[in-house]
Amino acid sequence: MQCDYFDAGVCRSCRLMGQDYAEQLRRKQTTVAQVLAPWVEAPQWAPAVASRESGFRNKAKLVVGGRKGAPTVGILDTEARGVDLRHCGLYEPGLHRAVLDLADRLPTSGLTPYDVPTRQGELKHVLLTHSPDGDLMARFVLRSPGQRRRVEDLLTTLCDSADTPRLTVASLNLHPEHTARLEGSQEELLTEESTLSMAVGTLRLHLGRRSFFQTNTPVATELYRQVTEWVREIGPTAVWDLYCGVGGFALHLAAPGRAVTGVEVSDEAIRSALRTRAELPVEHAAGLSFVAADATRYALTSDPRARPDLAVVNPPRRGIGEELAGWLDTSGISHVVYSSCSAASLARDLARMPAYQVVAARLFDMFPQTDHHEVAVLLRRR
């Protein structure tokens, strides 16, 4: 993949830009395999799941810079000045059209970009998420509610042409602090619809405004398919999905006669998961439940008699940590599926679970042009 922004030196986010994609994937597999070599032998690796090398991102996290009437959408440079990246080649085609439409309409919207050096202005970020069905979620991050009306006026024309996605969910997020955080704690819904429907394999997951979802929809679909296949071969009667988010794994693993429990600390994510569950066939939804709780606390305080046959863990980059890993090691649970975005933290957690051995592993390339990776392993109690 070739990128004018990378060649000009204005954006270096994609550190592997310009390298042959097949070679990128080979090196990534080699690196991850080396990190996990003490636990994963070569025959246990299935072929890596490749991605499109461009046009794969379903999200755009746009920093708004520049000045009123001449805003930029993209990133900030080392001096905190706006760098316009509206033609970034990573965006899905529909998302790219939405970014271009937003960039064209912002100059006449009256919205004042937030200037980091002077701490003046209002509009900090615009966060866009695009679904395979051509729907769009747009979240506007403002320093204060003073320009709310301007955002509402912009929404009346944003993505209103036939060649742009349908704007189905929009919100206003308030972030008054001068910090590096992307968003604030207060958010107001500006549309009737509150979740974005994401077609993933045979399911339609509902994404709330703050809900996590993988950046690469086709590769995420393959991740869910692979884990579903592993679990089908094992045939557990009870499953826990810890760090379940909007319920991706739990919803895919729901089956007649199987009890599946998803656990997630985010109330909004649980509400999204419950909405998807309500759309499942009755025989699949019957044994499926979701709990808003911390995954580690839920496990440590659970009744030993209620432990599942299989646990799925999909933690943040830091991993599941010593407490939960130690609990799993002594839990008696026969199988664990661990999905990780960091081979390093996965390795630390595997070292804490000597009672398990890896029986299958696979790399999923969610993030071409970068060193980032997603890897899933299937563990069986020795």
Secondary structure as UniProt FT lines:
FT   HELIX           4..7
FT   TURN            8..9
FT   TURN            15..18
FT   HELIX           21..35
FT   TURN            36..39
FT   HELIX           42..44
FT   STRAND          59..67
FT   TURN            68..69
FT   STRAND          70..76
FT   TURN            78..79
FT   STRAND          82..84
FT   TURN            86..87
FT   TURN            89..90
FT   HELIX           93..105
FT   HELIX           106..108
FT   TURN            116..119
FT   STRAND          123..130
FT   TURN            132..133
FT   STRAND          135..142
FT   HELIX           145..147
FT   HELIX           148..155
FT   TURN            156..159
FT   TURN            162..163
FT   STRAND          166..174
FT   STRAND          186..189
FT   STRAND          196..200
FT   TURN            201..202
FT   STRAND          203..207
FT   TURN            209..210
FT   HELIX           217..234
FT   STRAND          238..242
FT   TURN            245..247
FT   HELIX           248..253
FT   TURN            256..257
FT   STRAND          259..264
FT   HELIX           267..277
FT   TURN            278..279
FT   HELIX           282..285
FT   TURN            286..287
FT   STRAND          288..292
FT   HELIX           295..300
FT   HELIX           304..306
FT   STRAND          310..313
FT   TURN            317..318
FT   HELIX           321..331
FT   STRAND          335..340
FT   HELIX           343..351
FT   TURN            354..355
FT   STRAND          356..364
FT   TURN            368..369
FT   STRAND          374..381
//
